[in-house]
Amino acid sequence: MVIKPNLIINRPYPVTTSPKTVECLINYFTGKANEILIAEGSGMCRGGTNKAFLDLGYVELAERHGVPLVDLNEDDYEVQKNPEALKLKEFKFPLTLKNAFLISAAVLKRHSMAKVSLSLKNMMGATIGRKARFHVPGLTKSIVDINLYTKPDLALIDGIESSGKELGGEVTRYDLLIFSEDPVAADAVGANTLGLDPLSVPHIKLAQDKGLGIARLDEIELEEMSE
Protein backbone atom coordinates (compact mmCIF):
# COMPACT_ATOMS: atom_id res chain seq x y z
CA MET A 1 0.00 0.00 0.00
CA VAL A 2 1.28 3.46 -0.92
CA ILE A 3 0.20 6.66 0.79
CA LYS A 4 0.78 9.69 -1.44
CA PRO A 5 0.60 12.98 0.51
CA ASN A 6 0.77 16.45 -1.01
CA LEU A 7 4.24 17.76 -0.18
CA ILE A 8 4.59 20.19 -3.06
CA ILE A 9 6.85 22.36 -0.90
CA ASN A 10 8.30 22.30 2.61
CA ARG A 11 5.59 24.46 4.15
CA PRO A 12 3.37 23.10 6.92
CA TYR A 13 -0.30 22.11 6.90
CA PRO A 14 -2.68 23.17 5.41
CA VAL A 15 -0.40 23.95 2.45
CA THR A 16 0.82 20.36 2.65
CA THR A 17 -0.56 17.15 4.10
CA SER A 18 -0.10 16.89 7.85
CA PRO A 19 1.97 13.91 9.02
CA LYS A 20 -0.73 13.42 11.67
CA THR A 21 -3.23 12.62 8.92
CA VAL A 22 -0.84 10.13 7.31
CA GLU A 23 -0.13 8.60 10.71
CA CYS A 24 -3.86 7.94 11.17
CA LEU A 25 -3.85 6.06 7.85
CA ILE A 26 -0.78 4.08 8.91
CA ASN A 27 -2.39 3.15 12.21
CA TYR A 28 -5.60 2.05 10.50
CA PHE A 29 -3.97 -0.04 7.78
CA THR A 30 -1.24 -1.63 9.90
CA GLY A 31 -2.07 -5.33 9.99
CA LYS A 32 -4.40 -4.96 7.01
CA ALA A 33 -1.72 -4.19 4.39
CA ASN A 34 1.34 -6.37 3.77
CA GLU A 35 3.53 -3.29 3.46
CA ILE A 36 2.98 0.45 3.81
CA LEU A 37 5.06 3.09 2.04
CA ILE A 38 4.89 6.87 1.87
CA ALA A 39 5.73 8.17 -1.60
CA GLU A 40 5.87 11.66 -3.07
CA GLY A 41 7.59 13.57 -5.84
CA SER A 42 7.73 17.17 -4.65
CA GLY A 43 7.41 19.75 -7.37
CA MET A 44 8.60 22.96 -5.71
CA CYS A 45 10.70 22.14 -2.65
CA ARG A 46 14.22 23.51 -2.91
CA GLY A 47 16.37 20.59 -1.89
CA GLY A 48 13.90 18.07 -3.30
CA THR A 49 11.42 15.62 -1.87
CA ASN A 50 13.74 14.38 0.87
CA LYS A 51 14.05 17.95 2.16
CA ALA A 52 10.25 18.14 2.36
CA PHE A 53 10.13 14.78 4.14
CA LEU A 54 12.63 16.05 6.70
CA ASP A 55 11.24 19.54 7.27
CA LEU A 56 7.60 18.44 7.53
CA GLY A 57 8.11 15.65 10.05
CA TYR A 58 7.84 12.66 7.72
CA VAL A 59 11.31 11.30 8.50
CA GLU A 60 10.41 11.13 12.17
CA LEU A 61 7.04 9.58 11.32
CA ALA A 62 8.65 6.96 9.08
CA GLU A 63 11.24 6.03 11.69
CA ARG A 64 8.59 5.72 14.41
CA HIS A 65 6.48 3.31 12.35
CA GLY A 66 9.17 1.61 10.28
CA VAL A 67 7.63 2.87 7.05
CA PRO A 68 9.86 3.53 4.00
CA LEU A 69 9.89 6.95 2.34
CA VAL A 70 10.14 7.02 -1.46
CA ASP A 71 11.07 9.99 -3.64
CA LEU A 72 9.01 9.37 -6.76
CA ASN A 73 11.01 11.96 -8.69
CA GLU A 74 13.93 9.54 -8.60
CA ASP A 75 12.01 6.27 -8.76
CA ASP A 76 12.62 3.53 -11.30
CA TYR A 77 9.93 3.47 -13.94
CA GLU A 78 8.45 1.71 -16.91
CA VAL A 79 7.02 3.45 -19.94
CA GLN A 80 3.30 2.84 -20.31
CA LYS A 81 1.18 3.83 -23.29
CA ASN A 82 -2.48 4.78 -23.45
CA PRO A 83 -3.97 5.76 -26.82
CA GLU A 84 -7.02 7.11 -24.97
CA ALA A 85 -4.93 9.71 -23.17
CA LEU A 86 -5.59 13.29 -24.20
CA LYS A 87 -1.97 14.43 -24.41
CA LEU A 88 0.30 12.04 -22.49
CA LYS A 89 0.20 9.08 -24.83
CA GLU A 90 3.31 7.73 -23.12
CA PHE A 91 3.94 7.95 -19.38
CA LYS A 92 6.86 7.10 -17.11
CA PHE A 93 5.06 5.01 -14.50
CA PRO A 94 6.86 4.85 -11.12
CA LEU A 95 7.52 1.21 -10.22
CA THR A 96 6.81 1.91 -6.55
CA LEU A 97 3.16 2.37 -7.54
CA LYS A 98 2.90 -0.76 -9.67
CA ASN A 99 0.28 -3.18 -8.32
CA ALA A 100 -0.02 -1.06 -5.16
CA PHE A 101 -3.18 0.03 -3.38
CA LEU A 102 -2.77 3.79 -3.81
CA ILE A 103 -4.13 6.35 -1.36
CA SER A 104 -4.19 10.01 -2.30
CA ALA A 105 -3.86 11.94 0.98
CA ALA A 106 -4.60 15.45 -0.25
CA VAL A 107 -5.42 18.75 1.37
CA LEU A 108 -8.40 21.00 0.70
CA LYS A 109 -7.14 24.13 -1.01
CA ARG A 110 -7.65 26.56 -3.83
CA HIS A 111 -5.28 26.74 -6.78
CA SER A 112 -4.54 29.79 -8.92
CA MET A 113 -4.47 27.87 -12.21
CA ALA A 114 -6.50 24.69 -11.62
CA LYS A 115 -9.06 26.38 -9.30
CA VAL A 116 -8.62 23.60 -6.71
CA SER A 117 -5.85 21.27 -5.60
CA LEU A 118 -7.45 18.08 -4.30
CA SER A 119 -7.18 14.34 -5.05
CA LEU A 120 -6.76 14.47 -8.83
CA LYS A 121 -4.28 17.35 -8.77
CA ASN A 122 -2.33 15.57 -6.02
CA MET A 123 -1.44 12.83 -8.48
CA MET A 124 0.86 15.21 -10.32
CA GLY A 125 3.31 14.37 -7.56
CA ALA A 126 3.01 10.67 -8.40
CA THR A 127 5.22 11.19 -11.43
CA ILE A 128 8.88 11.06 -12.37
CA GLY A 129 10.98 14.24 -12.48
CA ARG A 130 10.05 17.87 -13.01
CA LYS A 131 6.37 18.81 -12.97
CA ALA A 132 6.56 22.00 -15.05
CA ARG A 133 6.57 19.89 -18.21
CA PHE A 134 2.92 19.02 -17.62
CA HIS A 135 1.93 22.65 -18.12
CA VAL A 136 3.15 22.60 -21.74
CA PRO A 137 0.43 20.27 -23.12
CA GLY A 138 -2.10 21.95 -20.82
CA LEU A 139 -2.56 21.53 -17.07
CA THR A 140 -6.17 20.33 -17.23
CA LYS A 141 -5.50 17.55 -19.72
CA SER A 142 -2.27 16.57 -17.99
CA ILE A 143 -4.03 16.16 -14.63
CA VAL A 144 -6.64 13.91 -16.21
CA ASP A 145 -4.09 11.89 -18.19
CA ILE A 146 -1.95 11.30 -15.11
CA ASN A 147 -5.00 9.93 -13.33
CA LEU A 148 -5.72 7.62 -16.26
CA TYR A 149 -2.37 6.01 -15.40
CA THR A 150 -2.29 6.47 -11.60
CA LYS A 151 -5.89 6.74 -10.43
CA PRO A 152 -5.93 6.39 -6.63
CA ASP A 153 -7.85 3.51 -5.08
CA LEU A 154 -8.84 5.67 -2.12
CA ALA A 155 -9.06 9.44 -1.97
CA LEU A 156 -8.73 11.31 1.32
CA ILE A 157 -9.02 15.10 1.45
CA ASP A 158 -8.10 16.74 4.75
CA GLY A 159 -10.39 19.72 5.11
CA ILE A 160 -10.02 20.33 8.82
CA GLU A 161 -8.28 23.49 7.69
CA SER A 162 -7.97 24.86 4.16
CA SER A 163 -5.43 27.08 2.46
CA GLY A 164 -6.72 29.91 0.29
CA LYS A 165 -3.94 29.37 -2.27
CA GLU A 166 -1.74 26.49 -3.33
CA LEU A 167 1.32 27.77 -1.45
CA GLY A 168 -0.38 29.60 1.41
CA GLY A 169 -2.93 32.33 1.96
CA GLU A 170 -5.84 32.80 4.33
CA VAL A 171 -6.69 29.69 6.34
CA THR A 172 -10.34 28.64 6.69
CA ARG A 173 -11.51 25.94 9.06
CA TYR A 174 -14.07 23.40 7.76
CA ASP A 175 -13.57 20.58 10.31
CA LEU A 176 -14.11 17.77 7.83
CA LEU A 177 -12.40 14.86 6.13
CA ILE A 178 -13.60 13.58 2.77
CA PHE A 179 -13.12 9.89 1.89
CA SER A 180 -14.13 8.15 -1.32
CA GLU A 181 -13.10 5.28 -3.55
CA ASP A 182 -14.02 7.68 -6.38
CA PRO A 183 -11.45 10.52 -6.51
CA VAL A 184 -13.63 12.55 -8.87
CA ALA A 185 -16.55 12.40 -6.43
CA ALA A 186 -14.23 13.31 -3.56
CA ASP A 187 -12.99 16.32 -5.51
CA ALA A 188 -16.53 17.31 -6.45
CA VAL A 189 -17.49 17.40 -2.77
CA GLY A 190 -14.27 19.23 -1.96
CA ALA A 191 -14.86 21.84 -4.65
CA ASN A 192 -18.41 22.32 -3.42
CA THR A 193 -17.09 22.80 0.11
CA LEU A 194 -14.90 25.59 -1.24
CA GLY A 195 -17.97 27.24 -2.80
CA LEU A 196 -17.41 26.09 -6.37
CA ASP A 197 -19.63 24.22 -8.77
CA PRO A 198 -17.57 21.05 -9.42
CA LEU A 199 -18.45 21.13 -13.10
CA SER A 200 -16.92 24.63 -13.33
CA VAL A 201 -13.53 23.13 -12.44
CA PRO A 202 -12.14 22.04 -15.83
CA HIS A 203 -10.12 19.02 -14.71
CA ILE A 204 -12.94 17.66 -12.53
CA LYS A 205 -15.44 17.91 -15.38
CA LEU A 206 -12.98 16.43 -17.86
CA ALA A 207 -12.16 13.57 -15.47
CA GLN A 208 -15.86 12.70 -15.37
CA ASP A 209 -16.05 12.89 -19.15
CA LYS A 210 -13.13 10.45 -19.39
CA GLY A 211 -14.86 7.96 -17.10
CA LEU A 212 -12.67 8.45 -14.02
CA GLY A 213 -15.62 9.04 -11.71
CA ILE A 214 -18.71 11.09 -10.92
CA ALA A 215 -18.64 14.87 -10.60
CA ARG A 216 -22.38 15.63 -10.54
CA LEU A 217 -23.33 16.29 -6.94
CA ASP A 218 -26.88 15.00 -7.39
CA GLU A 219 -25.44 11.60 -8.36
CA ILE A 220 -23.08 11.32 -5.38
CA GLU A 221 -24.33 9.51 -2.29
CA LEU A 222 -23.05 11.25 0.83
CA GLU A 223 -22.78 9.62 4.23
CA GLU A 224 -21.86 11.79 7.16
CA MET A 225 -19.91 10.28 10.02
CA SER A 226 -19.01 11.72 13.38
CA GLU A 227 -17.09 10.58 16.44
N, C-alpha and C positions, 0 to 999 in steps of 0.2 A: 504494500500500500504506500502511495506517495501523497504527502500533503504539500500542496503548492501555495505558500502564502504570497502576498503582494509586498515585496521588499524592493520597490522600484528605486529607493534611495535610502540612505541611513538616517531617516527622520522618524521619530516615534509615532505611535498610534495617536490619532486615527489616519495619519497619512499612509502608514504601513500597517500590516497585520500584527496585532499584539501577540507576543509569545505566550501570553496567558490563554488566548483563544486556541492556539495550536496545542498547547499543553492539555487542554480539555479534550481535544480530539485524540491525542496520544493516550490519555488515561482511558477514554472510552473504548478505543480499538485495541488496546493491549490485551492479548489473549484471544482476540478475535481475528487478527491479521497475523500471518506468518512472519512478516517483517514490516517495519514502519520506517520510512525515510522522509526527510524534509528536503525539498528540491526547489530551487529558484534560479533564475537567470536575471539578475538585476540589470536594469537598463540605464540608470543614471547615477549610480553610486560611484563616486571617485574612489578608486581602490578596489572596485569590483564587488562581486557578490559576497565573497568571504569577509570583506570589510563590513558590509551590511549585517551579515550573520553575527559578527563580533559586537558591533556597536549597538545592535538592537536586542541583545540578550539571547540569541539563538544558540550560540556556542555553549553557554552555560546550560541552557535547556537541553541541548543534545547530550551533553556530558552527564547530566542528572538522570536522563532516561535511557542512555545508551543507544541513541538514535543517530544514524549517520546524516551528515549534511552534504548535499550535492550541489555543486555549481553547474547549472545546466548550460551556461555559456560555454563551458569547457568540456561538456560531456561527449562521449563517443556517440556516433549517430549512424543511421542508415537513411538513404535517400528513398523516400516514398513518393509515389505519383498518384494523382487523382485528376482524371480528365474533367470531373464535375466541378473542380475548384474554379473560382472566379478569376483569380490572377496567379495564385501560387500553385501552378501545375505540378511542380516538384517541391519537396519539403524535406529538410534535414530533421529527421525525427530522433529526438534524444533517446538513447537506448535505456536509460534509467526508467523511462515511462512505458517501455514496451511490456505489454501484458500486465500492467499494474492497475490496481484500483486507484483512480486518480481523484483526489479531493481538491477542489479550488477553494481556498480559504481567503476570501477577498474582504475588502472593506467597502463601506457604503460612502461613496464620494462623487462629487461632480468632476467633470473633466472639460477643459477648455476647448478641445477639438472634438472629442467623441461624445460630449454631453454628460456621460456618466462613465465611471470606471468601476465595474462590478465583476461578476464571474467570467463573462466572455472576454472582456478586456484583460483580465488577469492572466489569461492564457498566453498573452504576448510574451510573458516571462518564461513560458515553457518551451522556449526555442533556443537554438544555438546562436551565439554571437550577438552582434550589434542589432539593436531594435529599430534604429532609424531607417533601415532599408525597407521596412514595411510601410513607411509613409509614401514611398515613391509610387507603388502601384495603387495607392489609395488606402487610407487607414481603415475605412469601413469594410471594404472587401477583404483586406488582410486579416482583420479580426475574425471575420466569418470563416475564411479559409483555414486559419490556424485551428479553429474549433472543429472544422471538418476532419482534421488530423488528430487533434488532441482534446476532444470533447470530454470534460470531466464527468465522472460517474456520480459524483455528489458535489453540489454547490452549497457553500456556506458563505453568507454575507454578514459580517459583523457590523450591525448598525446601532450598537449601544451609543457610540458617538460617530459623527460624520464630519468629514472635512469638506469645506466649501469649494476647494480646488484640489487638483491632483497632487500638488506638492505642499499644500498648507491652506491657510485661509481660516475664515470663521468656523468655529466648531459648534455643531448643533447636536443636541442629545435626543435620540429616538428610543433608546432602551429596548431594542429588539435585535433578534438574530433571525435570519431567513435561511431555511434549509430546503433544498429540493433536489430530487434526482434529475430534474429538468433545469439546466442552467439558464435557458431562455426565460422560463417562467420565473425563476428566482430573480433574474435581472428585471423582468417586467414589474414584479412587486417592489423591487428596490427602486426602480425609476419612479414608480407611482408614489413611493414614500417620500422621494425627493421633490414631489410636486410636478412630475412630468408625465405626459401621456407616453406609455412605452412605445407605441407605434410612431411617435415623433422622433425616437432615437434611431438613427439610420441603421446601426449595426444590429440592434435588437430586432427591428422589423425584417431586415435582410436575413438574419439567422432563422427567423420563423419561415420565411419564404423558401429557404434552403432545407427545411425539414429538420432543423436542429432542436426544435421545441416549440412551445406555445407562448405567444406574446400577448394574446388578447385576454384582458383581465376577466371578462365574463366567461371565459372557458377554463379558468384556473380555479381549482378547488382549494380553498384556504382552510387550514386548521390551526387555530390558535392554541398555544400551550403556555402554561404558566407553572411556577414552582409549586 
